[in-house]
């Protein structure tokens, strides 16, 4: 699935905390949404189904976003990893 520019994005508090700690500090949720939208729109997702929800992974430059794309027009952004961090987690069997 390709993420549409028409999709609405909903960041979780976990995502906002991770962005603020690891990437940069954002003054508002609208700044977070704008940042994520720039990183995600037009990107292709790879997904798996967990407990009835469709979880997707999107690699954008040096970041890996984990999304709930059960409704492709209403996307919840669950968390973000720095790419190297994600690879380390994946090798340990923690990340999917």
N, C-alpha and C positions, 0 to 999 in steps of 0.2 A: 504494500500500500504506500502511496506517496501522500505526504501530509499536505493538505490544502491550506491555502492562505485564508479560506473562509472558516476554518476550524476555530473553535473557542478553546483557550488554554486555561487550565486551572492548576496553579502551582500548589503543592502541599507545603506545610510548614517545614517538613523535613528537607525538601528541596531548597527552600529559601535559606534555611540554616546552613546547608552544605555550600550553597553559592557564596553566602556571606563569609564563611570560614575559609573556603578553598580557592575561590575565583576572585571575587571582588565584592565590596559592600554595595548594596542597593538601598536607596532611600525609600522606595515604595514598592508595593506589589505590581503596580503598573509598569515600573522599570524592569522588574523581573520578567513579566509577561512579554514585554517588548524584546528583551534580550533573548528569551527562549524562542519566541516566534521567529526572530532573525536566524537563529541557529537551526530551527526545525522545519520551517516551511520549504516544501520542495524536496525534502529528504525522503528516502525510502526506509521503511521500517522492516525489521525482521521480528517475527512475533511467535509467542507460544501462548497456550491457554492454561491459566492457573485458576482453579476453583471457580470456573464459569466466567472469568474476566480475561480479556485479551491483553496480555502484557507485551509491549513492544520495546525493542532496543533500537536506538538511532545513534549512529556515530556521526558527529559533526565536528570536523577539524580535530582538535585534541580533546574533545569531551564526548562522553557516552551518556545519553539520556535514557532513563527507563520510564516508560509511559504506560498508562492504561488507555488503550485505544478500542475498548469495547464499542463505544460510539465514536466513529472517526471524525465526527463534527464537534465533539465535546470531549476533549482530551485532558486527562489528568496527568500532570508531570510529577512522577513519584520521587525521583531522585536523579542525581547527576554524579558522574565519576570523572576524574581526570583520566585520560585514556591509559596511561601507564599504571595508575592505581587499579583500574578495571582489569587490565591484563593480569596483574598480580593476584587479584581476587579470583579471577577465572581459573588461573593455574592451580590455586588452592582448592577449587571446587566450590567456592562461596558464591560467586556471581554466575548468572545464567546467560 
